[in-house]
């Protein structure tokens, strides 16, 4: 697979599933967890904290040295594959917070556990899959309705209230947890007014992640509310679409009213389903004429939905809408056919020119061969 993917999908980035990597070494890691009481906490923290590649490598070296694992074969194998599964090495790639195949694996588990069996016939299998889809859609609708109510914020800062209004409840909960963890960092001003240094502020006697002091890196953060620019060198927003702890620490210092809308990806908001034609990065794709293809799709989709809604108000409006839309489809097919005829005519002309050229070169080659035979005779 590692050799075939670059050849068949040259624009695809191939990474290994974080969950499957941990599962592969689960039994071995369990022995280390049992042997060293603090190893699991430190190992998990290194994998999950938003580290830079150099910082990750320093933390890994410190860990294996502390527990005398430099020559351990399993740890050496994990280290050799690190660029295929550690997120620090592909921060420039948008992954929407997915580091494993959990979505497909989860759906497989739901199907096999509650809906389908291996002995079912194909038509029963199809019905059960549809039932599963309906159940999932119902649960999603319930979660959507729950998210419509704004949760109570922990602070009165404008940017947190703005997040609670725009983000779904699950995403806002994640951002609120990050706001709590962001208090582990401190901010230093630099000579440039919009640039800051965020560094880990270790305190003694802290539990879990808060007590680890191996993070010495000072992250460079750009925060310019006036020009609506928020960037961090850890590139977590580029990777996931959500702000990192370092940037979240800055608003507590600057206290802006809200984050710019360009940093609030639609996929994480309560209105994510209102216009489902956005692409994976929420960026507009470009049509051949240079205009936004995504924008055109959105306009047509919204217009079609409005026509459908209005047409169902009475039979007269339905009949009129049906007639107009049917005529429109015929006109669009006629335009497409005319364009196709023009394209076919151009291709026929090009084929004729190629055929003439082939006859010309064949005749030239025959004449050259005849002259060569006469000279040889």
HUVEN-V767099 format. One record per residue. N is the residue number from 0. SS is DSSP state (@ for helix, = for strand, . for the rest). D_CENTER is the distance of its C-alpha to the mean C-alpha in Angstrom with 1 decimal. Layout:
n->N ss->SS d_center->D_CENTER
n->N ss->SS d_center->D_CENTER
//
This chain:
n->0 ss->. d_center->21.7
n->1 ss->@ d_center->21.0
n->2 ss->@ d_center->23.5
n->3 ss->@ d_center->22.6
n->4 ss->@ d_center->18.9
n->5 ss->@ d_center->19.5
n->6 ss->@ d_center->22.4
n->7 ss->@ d_center->20.9
n->8 ss->. d_center->17.4
n->9 ss->. d_center->18.0
n->10 ss->. d_center->14.8
n->11 ss->. d_center->12.7
n->12 ss->. d_center->12.1
n->13 ss->. d_center->13.8
n->14 ss->. d_center->13.4
n->15 ss->. d_center->15.4
n->16 ss->. d_center->14.7
n->17 ss->@ d_center->15.6
n->18 ss->@ d_center->17.5
n->19 ss->@ d_center->19.5
n->20 ss->@ d_center->20.5
n->21 ss->@ d_center->21.9
n->22 ss->@ d_center->23.5
n->23 ss->@ d_center->25.2
n->24 ss->. d_center->26.9
n->25 ss->@ d_center->27.4
n->26 ss->@ d_center->31.2
n->27 ss->@ d_center->31.7
n->28 ss->@ d_center->29.7
n->29 ss->@ d_center->31.7
n->30 ss->@ d_center->34.8
n->31 ss->@ d_center->33.6
n->32 ss->@ d_center->32.7
n->33 ss->@ d_center->36.2
n->34 ss->@ d_center->37.9
n->35 ss->. d_center->36.3
n->36 ss->. d_center->35.9
n->37 ss->. d_center->33.5
n->38 ss->@ d_center->31.4
n->39 ss->@ d_center->28.8
n->40 ss->@ d_center->28.0
n->41 ss->@ d_center->27.9
n->42 ss->@ d_center->25.8
n->43 ss->@ d_center->23.2
n->44 ss->@ d_center->23.1
n->45 ss->@ d_center->22.6
n->46 ss->@ d_center->19.5
n->47 ss->@ d_center->17.9
n->48 ss->. d_center->18.9
n->49 ss->. d_center->16.8
n->50 ss->. d_center->19.1
n->51 ss->. d_center->19.5
n->52 ss->@ d_center->20.5
n->53 ss->@ d_center->24.1
n->54 ss->@ d_center->24.1
n->55 ss->@ d_center->22.6
n->56 ss->@ d_center->25.2
n->57 ss->@ d_center->28.0
n->58 ss->@ d_center->27.1
n->59 ss->@ d_center->27.0
n->60 ss->@ d_center->30.3
n->61 ss->@ d_center->31.8
n->62 ss->@ d_center->30.8
n->63 ss->@ d_center->32.3
n->64 ss->@ d_center->35.3
n->65 ss->@ d_center->35.9
n->66 ss->. d_center->36.0
n->67 ss->. d_center->37.7
n->68 ss->. d_center->34.9
n->69 ss->. d_center->35.0
n->70 ss->. d_center->36.5
n->71 ss->. d_center->34.8
n->72 ss->@ d_center->33.5
n->73 ss->@ d_center->30.5
n->74 ss->@ d_center->29.3
n->75 ss->@ d_center->29.9
n->76 ss->@ d_center->27.7
n->77 ss->@ d_center->24.8
n->78 ss->@ d_center->25.3
n->79 ss->@ d_center->25.6
n->80 ss->. d_center->22.2
n->81 ss->@ d_center->20.5
n->82 ss->@ d_center->18.4
n->83 ss->@ d_center->16.9
n->84 ss->@ d_center->15.6
n->85 ss->. d_center->16.0
n->86 ss->@ d_center->13.0
n->87 ss->@ d_center->15.6
n->88 ss->@ d_center->15.7
n->89 ss->. d_center->12.2
n->90 ss->. d_center->11.4
n->91 ss->. d_center->11.0
n->92 ss->. d_center->7.9
n->93 ss->. d_center->4.5
n->94 ss->. d_center->3.3
n->95 ss->. d_center->3.4
n->96 ss->. d_center->6.9
n->97 ss->. d_center->7.3
n->98 ss->. d_center->10.0
n->99 ss->. d_center->12.0
n->100 ss->. d_center->12.7
n->101 ss->@ d_center->13.7
n->102 ss->@ d_center->12.7
n->103 ss->@ d_center->14.9
n->104 ss->@ d_center->17.4
n->105 ss->@ d_center->17.8
n->106 ss->@ d_center->18.5
n->107 ss->@ d_center->20.9
n->108 ss->@ d_center->22.6
n->109 ss->@ d_center->23.1
n->110 ss->@ d_center->24.5
n->111 ss->@ d_center->26.8
n->112 ss->@ d_center->28.0
n->113 ss->@ d_center->28.9
n->114 ss->. d_center->29.0
n->115 ss->. d_center->29.8
n->116 ss->. d_center->32.2
n->117 ss->. d_center->32.8
n->118 ss->. d_center->36.3
n->119 ss->. d_center->35.3
n->120 ss->. d_center->36.1
n->121 ss->@ d_center->33.5
n->122 ss->@ d_center->34.3
n->123 ss->@ d_center->34.2
n->124 ss->@ d_center->30.8
n->125 ss->@ d_center->29.5
n->126 ss->@ d_center->31.0
n->127 ss->@ d_center->29.6
n->128 ss->@ d_center->26.0
n->129 ss->@ d_center->26.6
n->130 ss->@ d_center->28.0
n->131 ss->@ d_center->25.0
n->132 ss->@ d_center->22.7
n->133 ss->@ d_center->25.1
n->134 ss->@ d_center->25.2
n->135 ss->@ d_center->21.4
n->136 ss->@ d_center->21.5
n->137 ss->@ d_center->24.4
n->138 ss->@ d_center->22.8
n->139 ss->@ d_center->19.8
n->140 ss->@ d_center->22.4
n->141 ss->@ d_center->24.3
n->142 ss->@ d_center->21.3
n->143 ss->@ d_center->20.8
n->144 ss->@ d_center->24.5
n->145 ss->@ d_center->24.5
n->146 ss->@ d_center->21.8
n->147 ss->. d_center->24.0
n->148 ss->. d_center->26.4
n->149 ss->. d_center->25.7
n->150 ss->. d_center->26.0
n->151 ss->. d_center->28.6
n->152 ss->. d_center->27.4
n->153 ss->. d_center->28.6
n->154 ss->. d_center->29.7
n->155 ss->. d_center->31.0
n->156 ss->. d_center->28.8
n->157 ss->@ d_center->27.6
n->158 ss->@ d_center->24.0
n->159 ss->@ d_center->23.7
n->160 ss->@ d_center->25.4
n->161 ss->@ d_center->23.0
n->162 ss->@ d_center->20.0
n->163 ss->@ d_center->21.9
n->164 ss->@ d_center->22.6
n->165 ss->@ d_center->19.1
n->166 ss->= d_center->16.7
n->167 ss->. d_center->17.1
n->168 ss->@ d_center->19.5
n->169 ss->@ d_center->17.1
n->170 ss->@ d_center->14.8
n->171 ss->@ d_center->18.1
n->172 ss->@ d_center->19.6
n->173 ss->@ d_center->16.9
n->174 ss->@ d_center->17.5
n->175 ss->@ d_center->21.2
n->176 ss->@ d_center->21.1
n->177 ss->@ d_center->19.6
n->178 ss->@ d_center->22.4
n->179 ss->@ d_center->24.8
n->180 ss->@ d_center->23.6
n->181 ss->@ d_center->23.5
n->182 ss->. d_center->27.2
n->183 ss->. d_center->27.5
n->184 ss->= d_center->26.9
n->185 ss->= d_center->29.4
n->186 ss->= d_center->29.2
n->187 ss->= d_center->31.6
n->188 ss->= d_center->32.3
n->189 ss->. d_center->32.8
n->190 ss->. d_center->35.1
n->191 ss->. d_center->32.5
n->192 ss->. d_center->32.2
n->193 ss->. d_center->28.4
n->194 ss->= d_center->27.5
n->195 ss->= d_center->27.6
n->196 ss->= d_center->27.5
n->197 ss->= d_center->25.9
n->198 ss->= d_center->27.4
n->199 ss->= d_center->27.6
n->200 ss->. d_center->30.8
n->201 ss->. d_center->32.2
n->202 ss->. d_center->34.7
n->203 ss->. d_center->37.1
n->204 ss->. d_center->37.2
n->205 ss->. d_center->33.6
n->206 ss->. d_center->32.1
n->207 ss->@ d_center->28.9
n->208 ss->@ d_center->26.3
n->209 ss->@ d_center->28.5
n->210 ss->@ d_center->31.3
n->211 ss->. d_center->29.7
n->212 ss->. d_center->30.9
n->213 ss->. d_center->29.5
n->214 ss->. d_center->27.0
n->215 ss->. d_center->29.1
n->216 ss->. d_center->26.6
n->217 ss->= d_center->26.8
n->218 ss->= d_center->23.5
n->219 ss->= d_center->24.0
n->220 ss->= d_center->22.6
n->221 ss->= d_center->23.1
n->222 ss->= d_center->23.9
n->223 ss->= d_center->25.5
n->224 ss->. d_center->25.7
n->225 ss->. d_center->28.1
n->226 ss->. d_center->25.8
n->227 ss->. d_center->22.6
n->228 ss->= d_center->21.1
n->229 ss->= d_center->19.4
n->230 ss->= d_center->18.1
n->231 ss->= d_center->18.4
n->232 ss->. d_center->18.8
n->233 ss->. d_center->16.7
n->234 ss->. d_center->13.6
n->235 ss->@ d_center->11.8
n->236 ss->@ d_center->10.7
n->237 ss->@ d_center->9.3
n->238 ss->@ d_center->7.4
n->239 ss->@ d_center->6.5
n->240 ss->. d_center->7.8
n->241 ss->. d_center->11.0
n->242 ss->. d_center->14.2
n->243 ss->. d_center->15.8
n->244 ss->@ d_center->19.3
n->245 ss->@ d_center->20.9
n->246 ss->@ d_center->19.9
n->247 ss->@ d_center->20.7
n->248 ss->@ d_center->24.0
n->249 ss->@ d_center->24.9
n->250 ss->@ d_center->25.1
n->251 ss->@ d_center->27.6
n->252 ss->@ d_center->29.6
n->253 ss->@ d_center->29.2
n->254 ss->. d_center->28.8
n->255 ss->. d_center->27.2
n->256 ss->. d_center->27.3
n->257 ss->. d_center->23.6
n->258 ss->. d_center->20.4
n->259 ss->. d_center->19.8
n->260 ss->@ d_center->18.0
n->261 ss->@ d_center->15.6
n->262 ss->@ d_center->14.1
n->263 ss->. d_center->13.7
n->264 ss->. d_center->10.6
n->265 ss->@ d_center->12.0
n->266 ss->@ d_center->9.7
n->267 ss->@ d_center->11.3
n->268 ss->= d_center->14.7
n->269 ss->. d_center->17.7
n->270 ss->. d_center->17.8
n->271 ss->. d_center->14.4
n->272 ss->. d_center->16.6
n->273 ss->. d_center->19.1
n->274 ss->. d_center->17.5
n->275 ss->. d_center->15.1
n->276 ss->. d_center->14.9
n->277 ss->. d_center->12.1
n->278 ss->. d_center->9.6
n->279 ss->. d_center->5.8
n->280 ss->. d_center->6.4
n->281 ss->. d_center->9.5
n->282 ss->. d_center->11.6
n->283 ss->. d_center->14.8
n->284 ss->. d_center->15.5
n->285 ss->= d_center->19.1
n->286 ss->. d_center->22.0
n->287 ss->. d_center->24.8
n->288 ss->. d_center->27.0
n->289 ss->. d_center->24.7
n->290 ss->. d_center->23.8
n->291 ss->= d_center->20.5
n->292 ss->@ d_center->19.9
n->293 ss->@ d_center->17.4
n->294 ss->@ d_center->20.1
n->295 ss->@ d_center->22.7
n->296 ss->@ d_center->20.9
n->297 ss->@ d_center->20.5
n->298 ss->@ d_center->24.2
n->299 ss->@ d_center->25.5
n->300 ss->@ d_center->23.6
n->301 ss->@ d_center->25.0
n->302 ss->@ d_center->28.4
n->303 ss->@ d_center->28.5
n->304 ss->@ d_center->27.8
n->305 ss->@ d_center->30.5
n->306 ss->@ d_center->33.0
n->307 ss->@ d_center->32.4
n->308 ss->@ d_center->33.1
n->309 ss->@ d_center->36.1
n->310 ss->@ d_center->37.5
n->311 ss->. d_center->37.8
n->312 ss->. d_center->40.2
n->313 ss->. d_center->43.3
n->314 ss->@ d_center->44.5
n->315 ss->@ d_center->45.6
n->316 ss->@ d_center->42.2
n->317 ss->@ d_center->40.6
n->318 ss->@ d_center->43.2
n->319 ss->@ d_center->42.6
n->320 ss->@ d_center->38.8
n->321 ss->@ d_center->39.2
n->322 ss->@ d_center->41.8
n->323 ss->@ d_center->39.8
n->324 ss->@ d_center->36.5
n->325 ss->@ d_center->38.5
n->326 ss->@ d_center->40.2
n->327 ss->@ d_center->37.0
n->328 ss->@ d_center->35.5
n->329 ss->@ d_center->38.8
n->330 ss->@ d_center->38.6
n->331 ss->@ d_center->35.1
n->332 ss->@ d_center->36.1
n->333 ss->@ d_center->39.2
n->334 ss->@ d_center->37.3
n->335 ss->@ d_center->35.0
n->336 ss->@ d_center->38.1
n->337 ss->@ d_center->39.9
n->338 ss->@ d_center->37.0
n->339 ss->@ d_center->36.9
n->340 ss->@ d_center->40.7
n->341 ss->@ d_center->40.5
n->342 ss->@ d_center->37.9
n->343 ss->@ d_center->40.1
n->344 ss->@ d_center->43.2
n->345 ss->@ d_center->41.5
n->346 ss->@ d_center->40.5
n->347 ss->@ d_center->44.1
n->348 ss->@ d_center->45.5
n->349 ss->@ d_center->43.4
n->350 ss->@ d_center->44.3
n->351 ss->@ d_center->48.0
n->352 ss->@ d_center->47.8
n->353 ss->@ d_center->46.3
n->354 ss->@ d_center->49.0
n->355 ss->@ d_center->51.7
n->356 ss->@ d_center->50.4
n->357 ss->@ d_center->50.4
n->358 ss->@ d_center->54.0
n->359 ss->@ d_center->55.0
n->360 ss->@ d_center->53.6
n->361 ss->@ d_center->55.2
n->362 ss->@ d_center->58.5
n->363 ss->@ d_center->58.3
n->364 ss->@ d_center->57.7
n->365 ss->@ d_center->60.6
n->366 ss->@ d_center->62.9
n->367 ss->@ d_center->62.0
n->368 ss->@ d_center->62.6
n->369 ss->@ d_center->66.0
n->370 ss->@ d_center->67.1
n->371 ss->@ d_center->66.2
n->372 ss->@ d_center->68.3
n->373 ss->@ d_center->71.3
n->374 ss->@ d_center->71.3
n->375 ss->@ d_center->71.1
n->376 ss->. d_center->74.1
//
